[in-house]
Amino acid sequence: MTKLDKIKYSFLKELEENENRMVEGREIVIPKKEDYNLDDEAYGNLILYLENEGYITAQYARANGIPFIVMSANITESGKEYLKSNSALG
């Protein structure tokens, strides 16, 4: 299991938990680069990767071609399937 696998799983799990947070009226959490000790480029590439794989939908501002401020992010059905298939990472 790679560091990327752990980060992908954690990021998607947070977005999945947002569905419960919305129903319960709690604050929505968008994982930040600091949560994973990533620099701007690595974080931006993570967002693009998750989006390109179809695991998330996201709205963000770009700088130098990569996301640097994520305004919203939601897990997709493919993202939920990834979590189910990789539950051992949890």
C-alpha positions, 0 to 999 in steps of 0.5 A: 500500500502506497502513501498515495493509496492512503491519502486517496482513501482518507480524502474520499472517506472525508467526502463521503462523511460530508453526506452525513454532516449535511444531513446532521447540519454539521460543517462540511469538510474539504480535506486540505493539503496540510492534512496530508503534509502535501505541497501545493503541487502535490495537492493540486495533482491529487485533486486532478487525479481524483477528478480524472478517475471519476472519484470526485467532482470539484470546483476550484481555482487554478494557478499554473494549471493545477488546483490550489483552492478547492471551493467544493468537492463531492464524492461520486458513486465511483468514489464510493465504490473505491472505498468499498473495494479498498476498505482494508485501507481504512 
